[in-house]
Amino acid sequence: MRWALFLGSLALALAIGVWALQVPAPRDTGTPATEFSAARAMADVRQIGVRPHPVGSADHVRVQSHLVQRMTTLGLNPVLQSGALSPEAIARLTRWGGDPAAAGNAAVDIVGVLPGRDPGAAAVVLMAHYDSAWGSPGAADDGAGVAAVLEAVRAIKARGPADRTLVVLLTDAEELNLDGARLFFSENPLRDRIGAVVNLEARGGGGRAMMFETGRGNAETIRLFTRAVRKADGGATSNALSIFVYENMPNGTDFTIPKNRGIGGVNFAFIGRPSQYHSPTATPDNLDQGALQHIGSQALEATDAHLRADALPVAGSNVVYGDILGRVFIVHSTGLGWTLLVLAGALLAFAAWGARHATGLSAADVGRGLLSGLWLLAMGIVVTHGVRALTGPSAARAESAEVYYTLLRRLPWMEAGAGLAVVAVALAALAGRAALGPRLLAGVVIASVAAILVLSGRDYALLGAGGIAIALSLWSQTAPKTVWGGWLGLIALILVLGCVAQALAPEAALIFVWPGLLAAGAAAACALVGARLHSAPSLVPAALATVLGGAWIVTLAHPVFLGVGMDLPGVLALMALLVLLFARPLAPEHARATLAAGAAACLILACGVSLTARYAEPMRVPAVGGPT
């Protein structure tokens, strides 16, 4: 019975999560005029992405001429705004093999205007960049964005006049140093009229488009965004965690420039099919048209909502928000996180009270369960990084563009290897450290740390995690003795982490607060139904939480890994811990040998997958000169 519930719940969670990660079907040319059609947008993608068109090339001029003609047809009366390239842009273009003199040492933006009925109302910018990286046709980055902008403008016009003016900004030299965006927002007379920006980007060739960045103080922006994208094809993917993470990364897009001027708005991108990033394979035929439909439909609805809003969002407080399987959004204030943590703590206490009366659960066993969760997290971080090291150096240590772009091509292999590694650690945690032997576990940690040191360089944080993993592996008294002790200890650990996150970064705390509340609620329900956890009905709340919570974690894990997994594969260890937070009471109690064997098999397979990446995606000289 437990095996069926355990495996069935996890399989259903995975299936629902994978379903939620799918892109919508691209719409054909027969789509109503007021809606977005990827088939119509593809006509422009095929013109833009037929060949590489970096700044200074003949194809750059060709693409520019095509876009001016298209914007003229749309009634935007386009004008060209030219400005000198920055020294950083000139240096990058020279490094790529281009001739800045041939480019006239200039970035040339294309600016069009769709006038609104109220000339005094703040205007909205819809923006994408039309230059490509050197050697890449740029059908995705950012041909898809430009084509989606043009198709969205056509649909907005078909919906009838809006009060606000729409400024269509196709920037130049984004790949060099964001020079086109700098030019418009520093010199164009329209810059002081702009009240919001919608930007489209890509880092790859497909996958669901995520709204991953807003202006600062985003409460009003998020409320407008979540209302608008209810009508988007395939729903929307976005959460406060992604915005917090991106805010603390060194990356930048054209949206960075208006954001730093205090202008609000939303920034969209898809990052799937990473092998196409700045690659010769980024052709129109290889572009995921479902991704184009998804990003274009969201951009259309978000832009239209801004144009027709009585008042544009203004900067205020930030909010906590996130999508549930891409279809429903939960939005609440940052302060509410403390209330949710208190509620989760009360449910946890009730579950512990019920378990104590039914099974004699001790506080010490809950403490052992907490340490078991800490072991899983530390062990998972070390092992995933060790397995990841087998695929090549970290991106931060990539000494050439060849290495960097090879690692991007290997990213799907990294995800598979790291995923198998955390499954191995999770199975080992369920089997119990005694079933595998503390010395064997310590040996796995030492081997992983050695692989990291040799292949990726010294990392003191990983060394610290390795020390914790070894200590807890050798200290046999840290293993919980009961199912309730293991489960409630995991919930307690997540709530402690939630309190830390709530105090330091409340926008990101949802990664702990929401799962912790769901798991604590499931534990309280189990304590009410049957605290001994022997019958199927007593485990139904845990099974339902595993399906819903596990599916949500799957939809988080994949884009998070695509974003930071090349250097931080240990994020999957946290995701595994969160899934086990729900599934822990479903695990078979008397199958330690089977679970231990499964852990060993998954770890061996993880190493094999990671090593295979070196042969499946060998080093080859790229057609571009360096990561941006």
Secondary structure, DSSP 8 states (H G I E B T S, - for coil): -HHHHHHHHHHHHHHHHHHHT-------TTS-TTS--HHHHHHHHHHHTTS---TTSHHHHHHHHHHHHHHHHTT---EEEEEE--HHHHHHHHHHT--TTTTTTEEEEEEEEE--S-TTS-EEEEEEE----TT---IIIIIIHHHHHHHHHHHHHHT---SS-EEEEEES-HHHHSHHHHHHHHH-GGGGGEEEEEEEEESSSEEEEEEEEE-SS-HHHHHHHHHHGGGSTT--B-BHHHHHHHHTSS---TTHHHHHTT-EEEEEEEEESGGGTTSTT--GGGS-HHHHHHHHHHHHHHHHHHHT-SS-------EEEEEETTTEEEEEETTHHHHHHHHHHHHHHHHHHHHHHHH---HHHHHHHHHHHHHHHHHHHHHHHHHHHTT-S-GGG--SHHHHHHHHHHHHHHHHHHHHHHHHHHHHHHH-HHHH-HHHHHHHHHHHHHHHHHHT---HHHHHHHHHHHHHHH-GGGS-SSHHHHHHHHHHHHHHHHHHHHHH-GGGTHHHHHHHHHHHHHHHHHHHHHTT--SHHHHHHHHHHHHHHHHHHHHHHHHHHHHHTTT-TTHHHHHHHHHHHHHGGGS-TT-HHHHHHHHHHHHHHHHHHHHHHHHHS-----SSS---
